[in-house]
Amino acid sequence: MEQKLLDLTSASKKALLRGENLCSKADTLVRNCRLDVENIERIYPKLRFFWGELDVQIKNVETLRQFALKQNKFIRQFHATKEKELGTIMDELENTLETLRRKPVDPAICKSALTSNMTTDNGENQTAEVSLKGLIEPENLEKEKFEKTTLFDYVDEQSIHELKIRTQEEVNAIQQFHNDSTNLLKNIDIQLEHFNTMFNNNSISLEESGIEFSDLKCQIQERATSTMAETLMSLARHYDQVSGALKASQSHVEANSILDISVLIKDTGEIPNIVEELNEALTIIESTSEEVRVRNHIYNASLEEATKLFHELENFSSRMEDIVGEIKAIEADFEKGKSMVERLIEELWNLIGWYEEFLKSYDYMILEIDRRHEVREIHEKLAEEYLAKLENLYIEEAQNRDLFFQKHGRYLPMDLCPPLTEPPIRFEIIQHEGIRLPVLSSAAVEEDAEGRISPTDNVPIEKIMCENMGILHGTRQFVKIQSRSIITETTFFGFRLFHVTILRAPY
């Protein structure tokens, strides 16, 4: 029996030592875990603050990017629209100018223009030149008049070229604004992508409370350590029982016969299971400690990343004022360039419209010249008719006065009524020449008359003139004649017609 007790005591002692060793490891793990837990509880609030603030700062950078992107898109769309519109304008302008190149000026008009611009008034040469928008004022009028054989010769080609170049330069300046905006946007995108990468690399979720996590792990370890402590106490009691029985057996030989060690044998047989329970509890403590250690490591690494990202955002924030200033500068320059481009493009559209009207007005000018010739013929015919009537009246009056003097006048004293001897009134119609219009060929008039018929073109011109001037054949509404005076010129739509001058015929 003594040998049996020796075996039981040896096994119990080994189990107790094994249990104490396992509990010592567990105690070390728990103490280290407590340090990690304390660090987690200290770091977690910082992490929530840092990452929350970093999220706000990154969203601010995203807002800045959206503003720059909106500006970039607007400038790009404006440039594309105006570039397309400018191409359309250039084509239409070139087509209009080409039409002017193919439109010849009637030779009679060229000759008349040269003659009319070289006039003499009171011994001084005067040149009348009409200056229209888009038309040139010749430095050498006589030379250029000979060169102006088409309507295009009246166009200031140099000014048009300069306007086109200026407009293209302004549109190119808009392109440069877009390039500057694009480069600025790329820099913001690079920074934002870097910040988002660092932000998304955060491997922890702060939705789960770090404090709750550490409390849970501590509770698990407390239950495991309590179990190990109770198990170790049971091993210590069993060892005390076995060692006590061994001492009793050795000191009292007669006790061997009455000593029952069956319970000790049974309890000793449970020692492997008890040690296994200690190992399982230690494993739980080790795993929870490892989880806490890993979480602590992750939190520390996350804090380092957050601190690094925070410093980078802080440095970028110091540059944001300059970036905003660049965006505002681009905006201000673009608004100026935008206004200039719109104004120049409007001028080009107006120029096209002006030259189109110039082309149509030339055709109407041909019709106007022909109309004035017809009016002149009507005036001359009326003047001849009235002149014949006035001459007949003068001859009739002279004959009547001769008859009076033959019958009665010779008997009257000269000083009785001196005015009686005055000659009869005699009228002459004198034409005051204005600017002589060129004589156009009928082919030129017919060509320009196509598509240029006005509502009054189908009405006889004699009727138009009579209605506007009050001319009725057989009446005296043409001119108002007053004796002993010179009638001032009669006008029709600003054009000089005829003058009536009273002359005294010799008796």
MOJO-V726271 format. One record per residue. PSI is psi as a letter, one per 40 degrees, with the letter a starting at -180 (* if undefined). Layout:
PSI ; PSI
This chain:
d ; d ; d ; d ; d ; d ; d ; d ; d ; d ; d ; d ; d ; d ; d ; d ; d ; d ; d ; d ; d ; d ; d ; d ; d ; d ; d ; d ; d ; d ; d ; d ; d ; d ; d ; d ; d ; d ; d ; d ; d ; d ; d ; d ; d ; d ; d ; d ; d ; d ; d ; d ; d ; d ; d ; d ; d ; d ; d ; d ; d ; d ; d ; d ; d ; d ; d ; d ; d ; d ; d ; d ; d ; d ; d ; d ; d ; d ; d ; d ; d ; d ; d ; d ; d ; d ; d ; d ; d ; d ; d ; d ; d ; d ; d ; d ; d ; d ; d ; d ; d ; e ; h ; i ; h ; h ; d ; d ; d ; d ; d ; d ; d ; d ; d ; d ; e ; g ; i ; h ; h ; f ; e ; h ; h ; h ; h ; h ; h ; h ; h ; i ; h ; e ; i ; i ; h ; h ; d ; g ; d ; d ; d ; d ; d ; d ; e ; g ; e ; i ; d ; d ; e ; e ; h ; g ; d ; d ; d ; d ; d ; d ; d ; d ; d ; d ; d ; d ; d ; d ; d ; d ; d ; d ; d ; d ; d ; d ; d ; d ; d ; d ; d ; d ; d ; d ; d ; d ; d ; d ; d ; d ; d ; d ; d ; d ; d ; d ; d ; e ; e ; h ; e ; i ; h ; e ; d ; h ; h ; d ; d ; d ; d ; d ; d ; d ; d ; d ; d ; d ; d ; d ; d ; d ; d ; d ; d ; d ; d ; d ; d ; d ; d ; d ; d ; d ; d ; d ; d ; d ; d ; d ; d ; d ; d ; d ; d ; d ; d ; d ; d ; g ; d ; e ; e ; d ; d ; e ; h ; h ; e ; d ; d ; d ; d ; d ; d ; d ; d ; e ; d ; d ; d ; d ; d ; d ; d ; d ; d ; d ; d ; d ; d ; d ; d ; d ; d ; d ; d ; d ; d ; d ; d ; d ; d ; d ; d ; d ; d ; d ; d ; d ; d ; d ; d ; d ; d ; d ; d ; d ; d ; d ; d ; d ; d ; d ; d ; d ; e ; d ; d ; d ; d ; d ; d ; d ; d ; d ; d ; d ; d ; d ; d ; d ; d ; d ; d ; d ; d ; d ; d ; d ; d ; d ; d ; d ; d ; d ; d ; d ; d ; d ; d ; d ; d ; d ; d ; d ; d ; d ; d ; d ; d ; d ; d ; d ; d ; d ; d ; d ; d ; d ; d ; d ; d ; d ; d ; d ; d ; d ; d ; d ; d ; d ; d ; d ; d ; d ; d ; d ; d ; d ; d ; d ; d ; d ; d ; d ; d ; d ; d ; d ; d ; d ; d ; d ; d ; d ; d ; e ; e ; h ; i ; d ; e ; d ; g ; d ; e ; d ; e ; i ; i ; i ; h ; h ; i ; i ; h ; h ; h ; h ; h ; a ; h ; h ; i ; i ; h ; i ; i ; d ; d ; d ; d ; d ; d ; e ; e ; h ; e ; f ; h ; i ; d ; e ; d ; e ; h ; h ; d ; d ; d ; d ; d ; d ; d ; d ; e ; f ; h ; h ; h ; e ; i ; f ; e ; d ; i ; h ; h ; h ; i ; f ; i ; h ; h ; i ; i ; h ; i ; h ; f ; e ; h ; h ; c ; i ; i ; h ; h ; h ; i ; h ; i ; i ; *
